[in-house]
Amino acid sequence: MGHAGMAATAVRYLRSVGAPTVAEPVEALPRPDLRAVGDDERVPVDAAEFRRVLGHFATGVTVITASGPAGFACQSFSSLSLDPPLVAFMVARTSTTWPRIARAGAFCVNILGAEQGELCRGFAVSGADKFAGVAYDAAPVSGAPRLAGAPAWIDCTIHAVHTGGDHLIVVGRVDALGAADGAGSPLLFHQGRFGRLSE
């Protein structure tokens, strides 16, 4: 029996037992009690070993930009929700670029291609003029820099910000997005090095 058949059967059953046709308000369940992890509950993990092991997880590479202009290289980016359309990225609490993006209230995710390793390195440094010599135009909704040559871009409004240890988890609502026709291989990051897909 398909979904439609199961739904019809459920409706017939509810009518047969005299269930109301108008749904009654459903009271939300109470939120679970949340607490911080105590120091005595933490399992000691060496920071260098943490980085080494997690480095085995290959990621794509993006540059998060905002009007100003401001931007930083980011590999901790992910799609989050289809309905509503949400994406997320993580940024260190010590980032000097994040406050500028937060003030803008919106950002553009530039997904980098395999040939854009040097561009990524430029946005990974702190204190330099990251946009010197970088071609870009304005994303259609936020006006954030949309980097030339990026295979894809996602224009977002900041939807929520959550704490996550020494990082912040930034959730963005997607306002517009696009990808270049015939976009090539993405830029990948694995074990401290850039790479690309191979056949």
C-alpha positions as CSV (number, residue, x, y, z in Angstrom):
1,M,0.0,0.0,0.0
2,G,1.4,3.4,-1.0
3,H,1.5,6.6,1.1
4,A,-1.8,7.8,-0.4
5,G,-3.5,4.5,0.4
6,M,-2.3,4.5,4.0
7,A,-3.5,8.1,4.4
8,A,-6.9,7.2,3.1
9,T,-7.2,4.2,5.4
10,A,-6.2,6.4,8.4
11,V,-8.9,8.9,7.5
12,R,-11.5,6.2,7.2
13,Y,-10.5,4.8,10.6
14,L,-10.6,8.1,12.4
15,R,-14.1,8.9,10.9
16,S,-15.3,5.4,12.0
17,V,-14.3,6.0,15.6
18,G,-15.8,9.4,15.7
19,A,-12.5,11.4,15.8
20,P,-13.0,15.1,15.4
21,T,-12.3,16.3,11.9
22,V,-10.7,19.5,13.2
23,A,-7.4,18.9,14.8
24,E,-7.2,19.9,18.5
25,P,-4.2,22.1,19.5
26,V,-1.2,20.0,20.5
27,E,0.7,21.1,23.5
28,A,4.4,21.2,23.0
29,L,6.5,18.8,25.0
30,P,8.7,20.4,27.6
31,R,12.3,21.1,26.5
32,P,14.8,18.7,28.0
33,D,17.1,20.0,30.7
34,L,20.4,21.0,29.3
35,R,23.6,21.4,31.2
36,A,27.3,22.0,30.5
37,V,29.7,19.1,30.7
38,G,31.6,19.2,34.0
39,D,35.4,19.4,34.0
40,D,35.5,16.0,35.8
41,E,33.5,14.4,32.9
42,R,35.8,15.5,30.1
43,V,37.8,12.8,28.4
44,P,41.3,14.3,27.8
45,V,42.0,14.6,24.1
46,D,45.3,16.0,22.8
47,A,44.6,18.9,20.5
48,A,47.2,17.8,17.9
49,E,45.8,14.3,17.9
50,F,42.3,15.7,17.5
51,R,43.4,17.7,14.4
52,R,45.3,14.8,13.0
53,V,42.4,12.3,13.2
54,L,39.8,14.8,12.0
55,G,42.1,15.7,9.1
56,H,41.2,12.4,7.5
57,F,37.7,13.8,6.7
58,A,38.0,15.5,3.4
59,T,35.9,18.7,2.9
60,G,35.1,21.2,0.3
61,V,36.5,24.8,0.7
62,T,34.6,28.0,0.7
63,V,35.2,31.7,1.3
64,I,32.5,33.4,3.4
65,T,32.1,37.1,2.4
66,A,30.1,40.1,3.6
67,S,29.7,43.6,2.5
68,G,32.4,45.9,3.8
69,P,34.1,43.9,2.3
70,A,35.0,41.2,4.7
71,G,35.8,37.5,4.2
72,F,37.6,34.4,5.4
73,A,38.4,30.9,4.2
74,C,36.1,28.3,5.6
75,Q,36.0,24.5,5.3
76,S,33.4,23.9,8.0
77,F,30.4,24.6,5.8
78,S,27.4,22.4,5.2
79,S,23.8,22.4,3.9
80,L,21.4,22.1,6.8
81,S,17.8,22.2,5.8
82,L,15.7,22.0,2.6
83,D,12.5,23.5,4.0
84,P,13.3,26.2,4.9
85,P,16.5,26.4,2.9
86,L,19.3,26.7,5.5
87,V,23.0,26.4,5.4
88,A,25.6,26.5,8.3
89,F,29.2,27.3,8.8
90,M,31.5,27.3,11.9
91,V,33.8,30.2,12.8
92,A,36.3,30.5,15.6
93,R,35.2,32.8,18.4
94,T,38.6,34.6,18.0
95,S,37.9,35.5,14.4
96,T,38.4,39.2,13.7
97,T,36.3,38.9,10.5
98,W,33.2,37.4,12.1
99,P,32.1,40.6,13.9
100,R,32.1,42.4,10.6
101,I,29.9,39.6,9.0
102,A,27.6,39.7,12.1
103,R,27.2,43.4,11.7
104,A,26.3,43.0,8.1
105,G,23.6,40.5,9.0
106,A,24.1,38.6,5.7
107,F,26.8,36.7,3.9
108,C,27.7,35.0,0.6
109,V,29.2,31.5,0.5
110,N,31.6,31.2,-2.4
111,I,32.3,27.5,-3.2
112,L,35.8,27.3,-4.6
113,G,37.0,25.4,-7.6
114,A,40.1,23.1,-7.8
115,E,42.2,26.0,-9.3
116,Q,41.5,28.4,-6.5
117,G,43.9,27.2,-3.9
118,E,45.9,30.5,-3.9
119,L,42.7,32.5,-3.6
120,C,41.8,30.4,-0.5
121,R,45.2,30.9,1.0
122,G,44.8,34.7,0.6
123,F,41.6,34.6,2.6
124,A,43.1,32.3,5.3
125,V,45.6,34.9,6.5
126,S,44.8,37.5,9.2
127,G,45.4,41.2,9.0
128,A,46.1,41.5,5.3
129,D,43.9,43.1,2.6
130,K,42.3,39.9,1.5
131,F,40.5,41.6,-1.4
132,A,43.6,43.2,-3.0
133,G,43.6,42.1,-6.7
134,V,40.5,39.8,-6.2
135,A,37.8,40.3,-8.8
136,Y,34.2,40.1,-7.5
137,D,30.7,41.5,-8.0
138,A,27.8,41.9,-5.6
139,A,25.6,39.0,-4.6
140,P,22.0,39.9,-5.6
141,V,20.4,40.1,-2.2
142,S,23.1,40.8,0.4
143,G,25.4,42.7,-1.8
144,A,28.3,40.6,-0.3
145,P,31.3,39.9,-2.6
146,R,30.6,37.1,-5.1
147,L,34.1,36.0,-6.1
148,A,34.9,35.7,-9.8
149,G,35.5,32.2,-11.0
150,A,33.8,30.5,-8.0
151,P,31.8,27.5,-9.4
152,A,28.9,28.2,-7.1
153,W,27.6,30.8,-4.6
154,I,24.9,31.0,-2.0
155,D,23.5,34.4,-0.8
156,C,22.2,34.2,2.8
157,T,20.7,36.2,5.7
158,I,21.9,35.2,9.2
159,H,19.1,33.1,10.7
160,A,20.7,32.0,14.0
161,V,24.0,31.8,15.8
162,H,24.7,29.0,18.3
163,T,27.7,28.4,20.6
164,G,29.9,25.3,20.0
165,G,32.9,25.3,22.3
166,D,35.6,27.6,20.9
167,H,33.5,28.1,17.7
168,L,30.2,29.6,16.8
169,I,27.7,27.8,14.6
170,V,26.2,30.3,12.1
171,V,22.9,29.3,10.4
172,G,22.0,31.2,7.3
173,R,18.7,31.3,5.4
174,V,19.3,31.1,1.7
175,D,17.9,34.0,-0.3
176,A,19.5,33.3,-3.7
177,L,22.0,30.9,-5.1
178,G,23.6,29.9,-8.4
179,A,26.2,27.7,-10.1
180,A,28.3,28.2,-13.2
181,D,27.4,26.1,-16.3
182,G,30.0,23.3,-16.7
183,A,31.7,24.1,-13.4
184,G,34.8,22.1,-12.9
185,S,36.1,20.0,-10.0
186,P,35.8,21.5,-6.5
187,L,38.7,22.5,-4.3
188,L,39.1,19.8,-1.6
189,F,41.0,20.0,1.7
190,H,42.4,16.8,3.2
191,Q,45.2,16.2,5.8
192,G,46.4,19.8,5.6
193,R,46.6,19.9,1.8
194,F,44.5,21.0,-1.1
195,G,43.4,18.4,-3.6
196,R,40.9,17.7,-6.3
197,L,38.6,14.9,-7.4
198,S,40.1,12.3,-9.7
199,E,38.3,9.8,-12.0
